[in-house]
Amino acid sequence: MTPVDIGLISIVAIIVLIYLGVYIPIALGLVSFAAIWIMRDNVDLSFALLKIAIGDSAMEYTFATIPLFTFMGLIVSKAGLGADIYGVMNQGCRRLTGGIGMATVGANAVFAAVTGSSIASASVFSKMSVPEMLNYHYNPRFAVGVVAGSSVLGMIIPPSAMLIIYSFVAEQSVGEMFLAGVVPGLLLAVAYVAAIWFMGRFTPGFVGGRKIEDNTLMPWSEIAIKTLPTLSLIVVVLGGIYTGWTTPVEAGAAGSALGILIAALRGRINFKSFWETVIETGHITAAILFLITAASMYARMLGIAGLPNELSNILATNDLSFFTIMAIYVVLMLFLGTILDTASIILIVVPLFLPLIEPMGLSLVWFGIVSVVAAEIGLLTPPLGLSCFVIKATLDDDRISLKDVFLGALPFAFVMLLVLVLLIRFPALSLAILN
């Protein structure tokens, strides 16, 4: 067999192993190690490349962003900032048709800016938003669909774990990836709100809900108390990166320190819960380090197999246009999204297409945003829509089935696809803040 054949078999083997439940880094690492050994008939080379992969991952200065932003997200969740933002947003929107859904989207967008986790958003807002919407007779499918759809904002609006992982795979600046995610994330949030208004106007049966007669307004002082901590975190983290006052690592450290202070002032943290947060941060960081190391090994295997060059030659021979190449890329991402999680898709597919995109003079930062949005659609699609499973498990309500969650999320997956098309057609949307 040629190296290309071995490389193709390796990719299929990785996908099959992940789908069968093998831990992602183990599938990536073991198959890549074995493929290099077979291609070069030299086990010492496999061990040498594994050593380099581990060193390149753990010794990178920017890797410190992962534990710092992970810790910040966990401590902010403990501080109860998600509930505060939801309360403020709900106060302003609830008398509109679909208003509680709009409030959920807005609160998720803000919450994403201080946590960076879709799973955390899905879990938090399942407990707050869905019961309230059901109390006001909203369609259960719409209620869970809004939470599922808006939860993906956590992986697009910075700080985002997926943007950090992509930055390691593509060797791009974490700070630039964060800044590039702001406009697309806000665009998606606005698109969700517009979609909810449209559904409330033209498909009221799907939205449901009844008019809220309560005219009680939240005092401005209470609004300030609830929003100031979150806004201060956003200013410290994203403001510091945007102005250049702090690096992403320093911004993560400052955000973590401020998160501890907010949680302490609110009486939401003690030594025991702080230690639990540190331990959980360690577990998540170790898992991501393992993932990045395996991805580095996988990228080296692809290079030795010559698969990126082979793919480039095939596309060049057929004289495919930019939009055709991007259509193939998106369809591949969407297909894999039905069977794999977001991290797996990015780690498997992106290294194949990077050598194609760079010679075309396209921005790898823009490509990263497109990749993350395309992969995130998979969080809402069966059979492996992770956000949908998290919502179902968090609710633990027999009245709402997993089928209801997926059907409710379907319109929001379609909105994501439309936004993805806009991002591909107009790269300036992703690069606006950087220019």
FIBAKE-933169 format. One record per residue (C-alpha): x, y negated, z negated. Coordinates in steps of 0.5 Angstrom, whole numbers, padded with zeros to 4 digits. Each point is the difference from the previous one (the first is absolute). Example, Ala and Ser with C-alpha at 12.3 -4.5 7.8 and 13.67 -1.06 7.14 Angstrom:
<nodes>
<node><east>0025</east><north>0009</north><up>-0016</up></node>
<node><east>0002</east><north>-0007</north><up>0002</up></node>
</nodes>
This chain:
<nodes>
<node><east>0000</east><north>0000</north><up>0000</up></node>
<node><east>0002</east><north>-0007</north><up>0001</up></node>
<node><east>0001</east><north>-0005</north><up>-0005</up></node>
<node><east>-0006</east><north>-0004</north><up>0003</up></node>
<node><east>-0004</east><north>0007</north><up>-0001</up></node>
<node><east>0002</east><north>0001</north><up>-0007</up></node>
<node><east>-0002</east><north>-0007</north><up>-0002</up></node>
<node><east>-0007</east><north>0000</north><up>0003</up></node>
<node><east>-0001</east><north>0007</north><up>-0004</up></node>
<node><east>0003</east><north>-0003</north><up>-0006</up></node>
<node><east>-0005</east><north>-0006</north><up>0000</up></node>
<node><east>-0006</east><north>0005</north><up>0001</up></node>
<node><east>0003</east><north>0004</north><up>-0006</up></node>
<node><east>0000</east><north>-0006</north><up>-0004</up></node>
<node><east>-0007</east><north>-0002</north><up>0002</up></node>
<node><east>-0003</east><north>0007</north><up>-0002</up></node>
<node><east>0004</east><north>0001</north><up>-0006</up></node>
<node><east>-0003</east><north>-0007</north><up>-0003</up></node>
<node><east>-0007</east><north>0002</north><up>0002</up></node>
<node><east>0001</east><north>0007</north><up>-0003</up></node>
<node><east>0001</east><north>-0004</north><up>-0007</up></node>
<node><east>0008</east><north>0000</north><up>0000</up></node>
<node><east>0003</east><north>-0006</north><up>-0003</up></node>
<node><east>0001</east><north>-0005</north><up>0005</up></node>
<node><east>0008</east><north>-0002</north><up>-0002</up></node>
<node><east>0001</east><north>0008</north><up>0000</up></node>
<node><east>-0003</east><north>0001</north><up>0007</up></node>
<node><east>0004</east><north>-0006</north><up>0003</up></node>
<node><east>0006</east><north>0002</north><up>-0004</up></node>
<node><east>0000</east><north>0007</north><up>0001</up></node>
<node><east>-0002</east><north>0001</north><up>0007</up></node>
<node><east>0005</east><north>-0006</north><up>0002</up></node>
<node><east>0006</east><north>0003</north><up>-0004</up></node>
<node><east>-0002</east><north>0007</north><up>0004</up></node>
<node><east>0000</east><north>-0003</north><up>0007</up></node>
<node><east>0006</east><north>-0004</north><up>-0001</up></node>
<node><east>0004</east><north>0007</north><up>-0002</up></node>
<node><east>-0003</east><north>0004</north><up>0006</up></node>
<node><east>0001</east><north>-0006</north><up>0005</up></node>
<node><east>0007</east><north>-0001</north><up>-0002</up></node>
<node><east>0002</east><north>0007</north><up>-0003</up></node>
<node><east>0003</east><north>-0003</north><up>-0006</up></node>
<node><east>-0003</east><north>0000</north><up>-0007</up></node>
<node><east>0005</east><north>-0005</north><up>-0002</up></node>
<node><east>-0002</east><north>-0005</north><up>0004</up></node>
<node><east>-0007</east><north>0000</north><up>-0002</up></node>
<node><east>0002</east><north>0000</north><up>-0007</up></node>
<node><east>0005</east><north>-0006</north><up>0002</up></node>
<node><east>-0006</east><north>-0004</north><up>0003</up></node>
<node><east>-0005</east><north>0002</north><up>-0006</up></node>
<node><east>0006</east><north>-0003</north><up>-0005</up></node>
<node><east>0000</east><north>-0007</north><up>0005</up></node>
<node><east>-0008</east><north>0000</north><up>0000</up></node>
<node><east>0000</east><north>0000</north><up>-0008</up></node>
<node><east>0005</east><north>-0005</north><up>-0001</up></node>
<node><east>-0003</east><north>-0005</north><up>0006</up></node>
<node><east>-0007</east><north>0001</north><up>-0004</up></node>
<node><east>0002</east><north>-0001</north><up>-0007</up></node>
<node><east>0006</east><north>-0005</north><up>0000</up></node>
<node><east>-0004</east><north>-0005</north><up>0004</up></node>
<node><east>-0001</east><north>-0007</north><up>-0004</up></node>
<node><east>-0007</east><north>-0001</north><up>0003</up></node>
<node><east>-0002</east><north>0007</north><up>-0002</up></node>
<node><east>-0001</east><north>-0003</north><up>-0007</up></node>
<node><east>-0006</east><north>-0003</north><up>0003</up></node>
<node><east>-0004</east><north>0006</north><up>-0001</up></node>
<node><east>0001</east><north>0001</north><up>-0008</up></node>
<node><east>-0001</east><north>-0007</north><up>-0001</up></node>
<node><east>-0007</east><north>-0001</north><up>0004</up></node>
<node><east>-0002</east><north>0007</north><up>-0002</up></node>
<node><east>0001</east><north>-0002</north><up>-0007</up></node>
<node><east>-0004</east><north>-0007</north><up>0001</up></node>
<node><east>-0006</east><north>0003</north><up>0003</up></node>
<node><east>-0001</east><north>0005</north><up>-0005</up></node>
<node><east>0001</east><north>-0005</north><up>-0006</up></node>
<node><east>-0005</east><north>-0005</north><up>0004</up></node>
<node><east>-0005</east><north>0006</north><up>0000</up></node>
<node><east>0001</east><north>0001</north><up>-0007</up></node>
<node><east>-0001</east><north>-0008</north><up>-0001</up></node>
<node><east>-0007</east><north>0001</north><up>0003</up></node>
<node><east>0001</east><north>-0006</north><up>0005</up></node>
<node><east>-0004</east><north>0004</north><up>0005</up></node>
<node><east>-0006</east><north>0000</north><up>-0004</up></node>
<node><east>0001</east><north>-0008</north><up>-0001</up></node>
<node><east>0001</east><north>-0001</north><up>0008</up></node>
<node><east>-0006</east><north>0004</north><up>0001</up></node>
<node><east>-0005</east><north>-0004</north><up>-0005</up></node>
<node><east>0002</east><north>-0006</north><up>0003</up></node>
<node><east>-0001</east><north>0002</north><up>0008</up></node>
<node><east>-0006</east><north>0003</north><up>-0002</up></node>
<node><east>-0003</east><north>-0006</north><up>-0003</up></node>
<node><east>0001</east><north>-0004</north><up>0006</up></node>
<node><east>-0003</east><north>0005</north><up>0005</up></node>
<node><east>-0005</east><north>0004</north><up>-0003</up></node>
<node><east>-0006</east><north>-0004</north><up>0002</up></node>
<node><east>0002</east><north>0001</north><up>0007</up></node>
<node><east>-0002</east><north>0006</north><up>0004</up></node>
<node><east>0005</east><north>0005</north><up>-0001</up></node>
<node><east>0003</east><north>-0005</north><up>-0005</up></node>
<node><east>0003</east><north>0006</north><up>-0005</up></node>
<node><east>0003</east><north>0003</north><up>0006</up></node>
<node><east>0003</east><north>-0006</north><up>0002</up></node>
<node><east>0003</east><north>-0002</north><up>-0007</up></node>
<node><east>0003</east><north>0007</north><up>0000</up></node>
<node><east>0004</east><north>-0001</north><up>0006</up></node>
<node><east>0002</east><north>-0007</north><up>-0003</up></node>
<node><east>0002</east><north>0003</north><up>-0006</up></node>
<node><east>0004</east><north>0006</north><up>0003</up></node>
<node><east>0004</east><north>-0005</north><up>0004</up></node>
<node><east>0002</east><north>-0004</north><up>-0006</up></node>
<node><east>0001</east><north>0006</north><up>-0004</up></node>
<node><east>0004</east><north>0003</north><up>0006</up></node>
<node><east>0005</east><north>-0006</north><up>-0001</up></node>
<node><east>0002</east><north>0002</north><up>-0007</up></node>
<node><east>0000</east><north>0008</north><up>0001</up></node>
<node><east>0001</east><north>0002</north><up>0007</up></node>
<node><east>-0003</east><north>0007</north><up>-0001</up></node>
<node><east>-0006</east><north>0002</north><up>0004</up></node>
<node><east>-0002</east><north>0006</north><up>-0005</up></node>
<node><east>0000</east><north>-0005</north><up>-0006</up></node>
<node><east>-0005</east><north>-0005</north><up>0004</up></node>
<node><east>-0004</east><north>0006</north><up>0001</up></node>
<node><east>0000</east><north>0003</north><up>-0007</up></node>
<node><east>-0001</east><north>-0007</north><up>-0003</up></node>
<node><east>-0006</east><north>-0002</north><up>0004</up></node>
<node><east>-0003</east><north>0006</north><up>0001</up></node>
<node><east>-0002</east><north>-0001</north><up>-0008</up></node>
<node><east>-0002</east><north>-0007</north><up>0001</up></node>
<node><east>-0003</east><north>-0001</north><up>0006</up></node>
<node><east>-0003</east><north>0006</north><up>0002</up></node>
<node><east>-0005</east><north>0000</north><up>-0006</up></node>
<node><east>-0002</east><north>-0007</north><up>0000</up></node>
<node><east>-0002</east><north>0001</north><up>0007</up></node>
<node><east>-0004</east><north>0006</north><up>-0001</up></node>
<node><east>-0003</east><north>-0004</north><up>-0006</up></node>
<node><east>-0002</east><north>-0005</north><up>0005</up></node>
<node><east>-0003</east><north>0005</north><up>0005</up></node>
<node><east>0005</east><north>0000</north><up>0005</up></node>
<node><east>0001</east><north>0006</north><up>0005</up></node>
<node><east>0005</east><north>0005</north><up>-0004</up></node>
<node><east>0004</east><north>0001</north><up>0007</up></node>
<node><east>0001</east><north>-0007</north><up>0001</up></node>
<node><east>0002</east><north>-0001</north><up>-0007</up></node>
<node><east>0005</east><north>0005</north><up>0000</up></node>
<node><east>0002</east><north>-0002</north><up>0007</up></node>
<node><east>0002</east><north>-0007</north><up>-0002</up></node>
<node><east>0004</east><north>0002</north><up>-0005</up></node>
<node><east>0004</east><north>0005</north><up>0004</up></node>
<node><east>0001</east><north>-0005</north><up>0006</up></node>
<node><east>0002</east><north>-0005</north><up>-0004</up></node>
<node><east>0005</east><north>0004</north><up>-0004</up></node>
<node><east>0004</east><north>0001</north><up>0006</up></node>
<node><east>0002</east><north>-0008</north><up>-0001</up></node>
<node><east>0005</east><north>0003</north><up>-0006</up></node>
<node><east>0005</east><north>0003</north><up>0005</up></node>
<node><east>0000</east><north>-0006</north><up>0005</up></node>
<node><east>0000</east><north>-0006</north><up>-0004</up></node>
<node><east>0006</east><north>-0001</north><up>-0004</up></node>
<node><east>0003</east><north>0003</north><up>-0004</up></node>
<node><east>-0001</east><north>0006</north><up>0003</up></node>
<node><east>0003</east><north>0007</north><up>-0001</up></node>
<node><east>-0001</east><north>0002</north><up>0008</up></node>
<node><east>0004</east><north>-0006</north><up>0002</up></node>
<node><east>0005</east><north>0001</north><up>-0005</up></node>
<node><east>0001</east><north>0007</north><up>0003</up></node>
<node><east>0000</east><north>-0002</north><up>0007</up></node>
<node><east>0005</east><north>-0005</north><up>-0001</up></node>
<node><east>0005</east><north>0005</north><up>-0002</up></node>
<node><east>-0002</east><north>0005</north><up>0006</up></node>
<node><east>0001</east><north>-0006</north><up>0005</up></node>
<node><east>0005</east><north>-0004</north><up>-0004</up></node>
<node><east>-0004</east><north>-0006</north><up>-0001</up></node>
<node><east>0000</east><north>-0005</north><up>-0005</up></node>
<node><east>-0005</east><north>0001</north><up>-0005</up></node>
<node><east>-0001</east><north>-0007</north><up>-0001</up></node>
<node><east>-0002</east><north>-0001</north><up>0007</up></node>
<node><east>-0004</east><north>0006</north><up>0000</up></node>
<node><east>-0004</east><north>-0003</north><up>-0006</up></node>
<node><east>-0001</east><north>-0007</north><up>0003</up></node>
<node><east>-0002</east><north>0003</north><up>0007</up></node>
<node><east>-0006</east><north>0004</north><up>-0004</up></node>
<node><east>-0003</east><north>-0006</north><up>-0003</up></node>
<node><east>-0004</east><north>-0003</north><up>0007</up></node>
<node><east>-0002</east><north>0007</north><up>0002</up></node>
<node><east>-0002</east><north>0002</north><up>-0007</up></node>
<node><east>-0004</east><north>-0006</north><up>-0001</up></node>
<node><east>-0003</east><north>0001</north><up>0008</up></node>
<node><east>-0002</east><north>0007</north><up>-0002</up></node>
<node><east>-0004</east><north>-0003</north><up>-0007</up></node>
<node><east>-0003</east><north>-0005</north><up>0004</up></node>
<node><east>-0002</east><north>0005</north><up>0006</up></node>
<node><east>-0003</east><north>0004</north><up>-0006</up></node>
<node><east>-0004</east><north>-0006</north><up>-0003</up></node>
<node><east>-0003</east><north>-0001</north><up>0007</up></node>
<node><east>-0002</east><north>0007</north><up>0002</up></node>
<node><east>-0004</east><north>0000</north><up>-0007</up></node>
<node><east>-0003</east><north>-0006</north><up>0002</up></node>
<node><east>-0002</east><north>0003</north><up>0007</up></node>
<node><east>-0002</east><north>0006</north><up>-0003</up></node>
<node><east>-0005</east><north>-0003</north><up>-0005</up></node>
<node><east>-0003</east><north>-0004</north><up>0005</up></node>
<node><east>-0001</east><north>0005</north><up>0006</up></node>
<node><east>0000</east><north>0007</north><up>-0004</up></node>
<node><east>-0003</east><north>-0002</north><up>-0007</up></node>
<node><east>-0002</east><north>0007</north><up>-0001</up></node>
<node><east>0007</east><north>0002</north><up>0000</up></node>
<node><east>0002</east><north>-0005</north><up>-0005</up></node>
<node><east>-0006</east><north>0000</north><up>-0005</up></node>
<node><east>0000</east><north>-0004</north><up>-0006</up></node>
<node><east>-0005</east><north>-0005</north><up>-0003</up></node>
<node><east>0000</east><north>-0008</north><up>-0001</up></node>
<node><east>0004</east><north>-0002</north><up>-0007</up></node>
<node><east>-0004</east><north>-0005</north><up>-0003</up></node>
<node><east>0005</east><north>-0001</north><up>-0006</up></node>
<node><east>0002</east><north>-0008</north><up>0001</up></node>
<node><east>0005</east><north>0000</north><up>-0006</up></node>
<node><east>0006</east><north>-0003</north><up>0002</up></node>
<node><east>0007</east><north>0002</north><up>-0003</up></node>
<node><east>0003</east><north>-0006</north><up>-0003</up></node>
<node><east>0006</east><north>-0003</north><up>0004</up></node>
<node><east>0004</east><north>0001</north><up>-0007</up></node>
<node><east>-0001</east><north>0008</north><up>0001</up></node>
<node><east>0001</east><north>0000</north><up>0007</up></node>
<node><east>0007</east><north>-0003</north><up>-0001</up></node>
<node><east>0002</east><north>0005</north><up>-0006</up></node>
<node><east>-0002</east><north>0006</north><up>0004</up></node>
<node><east>0004</east><north>-0003</north><up>0007</up></node>
<node><east>0006</east><north>-0003</north><up>-0003</up></node>
<node><east>0004</east><north>0006</north><up>-0002</up></node>
<node><east>-0001</east><north>0003</north><up>0007</up></node>
<node><east>0001</east><north>-0006</north><up>0004</up></node>
<node><east>0007</east><north>-0001</north><up>-0004</up></node>
<node><east>0002</east><north>0007</north><up>0001</up></node>
<node><east>-0001</east><north>-0002</north><up>0008</up></node>
<node><east>0003</east><north>-0006</north><up>0000</up></node>
<node><east>0006</east><north>0003</north><up>-0004</up></node>
<node><east>0001</east><north>0006</north><up>0004</up></node>
<node><east>-0002</east><north>-0002</north><up>0007</up></node>
<node><east>0002</east><north>-0008</north><up>-0001</up></node>
<node><east>0007</east><north>0002</north><up>-0002</up></node>
<node><east>0001</east><north>0004</north><up>0006</up></node>
<node><east>-0003</east><north>-0005</north><up>0005</up></node>
<node><east>0004</east><north>-0006</north><up>-0003</up></node>
<node><east>0006</east><north>0004</north><up>0000</up></node>
<node><east>0001</east><north>-0001</north><up>-0007</up></node>
<node><east>0000</east><north>0007</north><up>-0002</up></node>
<node><east>0002</east><north>0007</north><up>0004</up></node>
<node><east>-0006</east><north>0005</north><up>0000</up></node>
<node><east>0004</east><north>0004</north><up>-0006</up></node>
<node><east>0000</east><north>-0006</north><up>-0004</up></node>
<node><east>-0007</east><north>-0002</north><up>0002</up></node>
<node><east>-0002</east><north>0007</north><up>-0003</up></node>
<node><east>0004</east><north>-0001</north><up>-0006</up></node>
<node><east>-0003</east><north>-0007</north><up>-0001</up></node>
<node><east>-0007</east><north>0003</north><up>0001</up></node>
<node><east>0001</east><north>0006</north><up>-0005</up></node>
<node><east>0002</east><north>-0004</north><up>-0005</up></node>
<node><east>-0006</east><north>-0005</north><up>0001</up></node>
<node><east>-0004</east><north>0006</north><up>0000</up></node>
<node><east>0002</east><north>0002</north><up>-0007</up></node>
<node><east>-0001</east><north>-0006</north><up>-0003</up></node>
<node><east>-0007</east><north>-0001</north><up>0003</up></node>
<node><east>-0002</east><north>0007</north><up>-0003</up></node>
<node><east>0003</east><north>-0001</north><up>-0006</up></node>
<node><east>-0004</east><north>-0007</north><up>-0001</up></node>
<node><east>-0006</east><north>0004</north><up>0002</up></node>
<node><east>0002</east><north>0005</north><up>-0006</up></node>
<node><east>-0001</east><north>0006</north><up>0006</up></node>
<node><east>0007</east><north>0002</north><up>-0001</up></node>
<node><east>0004</east><north>0003</north><up>-0006</up></node>
<node><east>0006</east><north>0004</north><up>-0001</up></node>
<node><east>-0003</east><north>0007</north><up>0002</up></node>
<node><east>-0004</east><north>-0003</north><up>0006</up></node>
<node><east>0007</east><north>-0003</north><up>0002</up></node>
<node><east>0004</east><north>0006</north><up>0000</up></node>
<node><east>-0005</east><north>0004</north><up>0004</up></node>
<node><east>0000</east><north>-0005</north><up>0005</up></node>
<node><east>0007</east><north>0000</north><up>0000</up></node>
<node><east>0000</east><north>0008</north><up>0001</up></node>
<node><east>-0005</east><north>-0001</north><up>0005</up></node>
<node><east>0004</east><north>-0005</north><up>0004</up></node>
<node><east>0006</east><north>0005</north><up>0000</up></node>
<node><east>-0004</east><north>0006</north><up>0003</up></node>
<node><east>-0003</east><north>-0004</north><up>0005</up></node>
<node><east>0007</east><north>-0003</north><up>0002</up></node>
<node><east>0003</east><north>0007</north><up>0000</up></node>
<node><east>-0005</east><north>0002</north><up>0005</up></node>
<node><east>0001</east><north>-0005</north><up>0004</up></node>
<node><east>0007</east><north>0000</north><up>0000</up></node>
<node><east>0000</east><north>0008</north><up>0002</up></node>
<node><east>-0005</east><north>-0002</north><up>0006</up></node>
<node><east>0005</east><north>-0005</north><up>0002</up></node>
<node><east>0006</east><north>0004</north><up>0000</up></node>
<node><east>-0004</east><north>0006</north><up>0004</up></node>
<node><east>-0002</east><north>-0005</north><up>0005</up></node>
<node><east>0007</east><north>-0002</north><up>0001</up></node>
<node><east>0002</east><north>0007</north><up>0001</up></node>
<node><east>-0006</east><north>0001</north><up>0005</up></node>
<node><east>0003</east><north>-0007</north><up>0004</up></node>
<node><east>0007</east><north>0003</north><up>0000</up></node>
<node><east>-0003</east><north>0007</north><up>0003</up></node>
<node><east>-0004</east><north>-0004</north><up>0005</up></node>
<node><east>0006</east><north>-0003</north><up>0002</up></node>
<node><east>0004</east><north>0006</north><up>0001</up></node>
<node><east>-0006</east><north>0003</north><up>0004</up></node>
<node><east>0000</east><north>-0006</north><up>0005</up></node>
<node><east>-0008</east><north>0000</north><up>-0001</up></node>
<node><east>0000</east><north>-0007</north><up>0000</up></node>
<node><east>0004</east><north>-0001</north><up>0006</up></node>
<node><east>-0004</east><north>0006</north><up>0004</up></node>
<node><east>-0006</east><north>-0004</north><up>-0002</up></node>
<node><east>0002</east><north>-0006</north><up>0003</up></node>
<node><east>0002</east><north>0003</north><up>0006</up></node>
<node><east>-0006</east><north>0003</north><up>0001</up></node>
<node><east>-0004</east><north>-0007</north><up>-0001</up></node>
<node><east>0005</east><north>-0003</north><up>0005</up></node>
<node><east>-0001</east><north>0005</north><up>0005</up></node>
<node><east>-0007</east><north>-0001</north><up>0000</up></node>
<node><east>0000</east><north>-0007</north><up>0000</up></node>
<node><east>-0005</east><north>-0001</north><up>-0006</up></node>
<node><east>-0002</east><north>-0008</north><up>-0002</up></node>
<node><east>0001</east><north>-0002</north><up>-0007</up></node>
<node><east>-0007</east><north>0000</north><up>-0001</up></node>
<node><east>0000</east><north>0008</north><up>0002</up></node>
<node><east>0005</east><north>0001</north><up>-0004</up></node>
<node><east>-0003</east><north>-0003</north><up>-0006</up></node>
<node><east>-0007</east><north>0003</north><up>0002</up></node>
<node><east>0004</east><north>0007</north><up>-0001</up></node>
<node><east>0003</east><north>-0002</north><up>-0006</up></node>
<node><east>-0006</east><north>-0002</north><up>-0003</up></node>
<node><east>-0004</east><north>0006</north><up>0002</up></node>
<node><east>0006</east><north>0005</north><up>-0003</up></node>
<node><east>-0001</east><north>-0004</north><up>-0007</up></node>
<node><east>-0007</east><north>0000</north><up>0000</up></node>
<node><east>0000</east><north>0008</north><up>0002</up></node>
<node><east>0005</east><north>0001</north><up>-0006</up></node>
<node><east>-0004</east><north>-0004</north><up>-0004</up></node>
<node><east>-0005</east><north>0005</north><up>0000</up></node>
<node><east>0005</east><north>0006</north><up>-0003</up></node>
<node><east>0005</east><north>-0004</north><up>-0004</up></node>
<node><east>0001</east><north>-0006</north><up>-0005</up></node>
<node><east>0003</east><north>-0007</north><up>0002</up></node>
<node><east>0007</east><north>0001</north><up>-0002</up></node>
<node><east>0001</east><north>0007</north><up>0004</up></node>
<node><east>-0003</east><north>-0003</north><up>0006</up></node>
<node><east>0005</east><north>-0006</north><up>-0001</up></node>
<node><east>0006</east><north>0004</north><up>-0001</up></node>
<node><east>-0001</east><north>0005</north><up>0005</up></node>
<node><east>-0003</east><north>-0004</north><up>0006</up></node>
<node><east>0004</east><north>-0007</north><up>-0001</up></node>
<node><east>0007</east><north>0003</north><up>0001</up></node>
<node><east>-0002</east><north>0003</north><up>0007</up></node>
<node><east>-0003</east><north>-0007</north><up>0002</up></node>
<node><east>0005</east><north>-0005</north><up>-0003</up></node>
<node><east>0006</east><north>0001</north><up>0006</up></node>
<node><east>-0006</east><north>-0001</north><up>0005</up></node>
<node><east>-0002</east><north>-0007</north><up>-0003</up></node>
<node><east>0006</east><north>-0003</north><up>-0001</up></node>
<node><east>0003</east><north>0000</north><up>0007</up></node>
<node><east>-0007</east><north>-0003</north><up>0002</up></node>
<node><east>0002</east><north>-0006</north><up>-0004</up></node>
<node><east>-0005</east><north>0000</north><up>-0005</up></node>
<node><east>0000</east><north>-0001</north><up>-0007</up></node>
<node><east>0001</east><north>0006</north><up>-0005</up></node>
<node><east>-0004</east><north>-0004</north><up>-0005</up></node>
<node><east>-0006</east><north>-0001</north><up>0004</up></node>
<node><east>0001</east><north>0007</north><up>0002</up></node>
<node><east>0000</east><north>0002</north><up>-0008</up></node>
<node><east>-0007</east><north>-0004</north><up>-0001</up></node>
<node><east>-0003</east><north>0004</north><up>0006</up></node>
<node><east>0002</east><north>0006</north><up>-0002</up></node>
<node><east>-0002</east><north>-0001</north><up>-0007</up></node>
<node><east>-0007</east><north>-0002</north><up>0002</up></node>
<node><east>-0001</east><north>0006</north><up>0005</up></node>
<node><east>0003</east><north>0005</north><up>-0006</up></node>
<node><east>-0005</east><north>-0003</north><up>-0005</up></node>
<node><east>-0006</east><north>0001</north><up>0004</up></node>
<node><east>0001</east><north>0007</north><up>-0001</up></node>
<node><east>-0001</east><north>-0001</north><up>-0008</up></node>
<node><east>-0008</east><north>-0001</north><up>0003</up></node>
<node><east>0000</east><north>0006</north><up>0004</up></node>
<node><east>-0002</east><north>0007</north><up>-0001</up></node>
<node><east>0003</east><north>0005</north><up>-0002</up></node>
<node><east>0005</east><north>-0003</north><up>-0004</up></node>
<node><east>-0002</east><north>-0007</north><up>-0001</up></node>
<node><east>0003</east><north>-0001</north><up>-0007</up></node>
<node><east>-0003</east><north>-0006</north><up>-0002</up></node>
<node><east>-0007</east><north>0003</north><up>0001</up></node>
<node><east>0002</east><north>0006</north><up>-0004</up></node>
<node><east>0003</east><north>-0004</north><up>-0006</up></node>
<node><east>-0007</east><north>-0004</north><up>0000</up></node>
<node><east>-0004</east><north>0006</north><up>0000</up></node>
<node><east>0004</east><north>0003</north><up>-0006</up></node>
<node><east>0000</east><north>-0007</north><up>-0003</up></node>
<node><east>-0007</east><north>0000</north><up>0000</up></node>
<node><east>-0002</east><north>0007</north><up>-0002</up></node>
<node><east>-0007</east><north>-0002</north><up>0002</up></node>
<node><east>-0004</east><north>0006</north><up>0003</up></node>
<node><east>-0005</east><north>-0005</north><up>0004</up></node>
<node><east>0006</east><north>-0002</north><up>0004</up></node>
<node><east>0003</east><north>0006</north><up>0004</up></node>
<node><east>0007</east><north>0000</north><up>0004</up></node>
<node><east>-0004</east><north>-0001</north><up>0006</up></node>
<node><east>-0003</east><north>-0006</north><up>-0002</up></node>
<node><east>0007</east><north>-0003</north><up>-0001</up></node>
<node><east>0002</east><north>0002</north><up>0006</up></node>
<node><east>-0006</east><north>-0003</north><up>0004</up></node>
<node><east>0000</east><north>-0006</north><up>-0004</up></node>
<node><east>0007</east><north>-0002</north><up>0002</up></node>
<node><east>-0001</east><north>0002</north><up>0007</up></node>
<node><east>-0002</east><north>-0008</north><up>0002</up></node>
<node><east>0006</east><north>-0002</north><up>-0004</up></node>
<node><east>0005</east><north>0004</north><up>0004</up></node>
<node><east>-0003</east><north>-0002</north><up>0006</up></node>
<node><east>0001</east><north>-0007</north><up>-0002</up></node>
<node><east>0007</east><north>0002</north><up>-0002</up></node>
<node><east>0001</east><north>0002</north><up>0007</up></node>
<node><east>-0002</east><north>-0006</north><up>0003</up></node>
<node><east>0005</east><north>-0004</north><up>-0004</up></node>
<node><east>0005</east><north>0004</north><up>0002</up></node>
<node><east>-0001</east><north>-0001</north><up>0007</up></node>
<node><east>0000</east><north>-0008</north><up>-0001</up></node>
<node><east>0007</east><north>0001</north><up>-0004</up></node>
<node><east>0003</east><north>0004</north><up>0006</up></node>
<node><east>-0003</east><north>-0005</north><up>0005</up></node>
<node><east>0002</east><north>-0006</north><up>-0004</up></node>
<node><east>0007</east><north>0002</north><up>-0003</up></node>
<node><east>0000</east><north>-0008</north><up>-0003</up></node>
<node><east>-0005</east><north>0002</north><up>-0005</up></node>
<node><east>0005</east><north>0005</north><up>-0003</up></node>
<node><east>0006</east><north>-0005</north><up>0001</up></node>
<node><east>-0004</east><north>-0007</north><up>-0002</up></node>
<node><east>0003</east><north>-0001</north><up>-0007</up></node>
<node><east>0007</east><north>0002</north><up>0003</up></node>
<node><east>0001</east><north>-0005</north><up>0005</up></node>
</nodes>
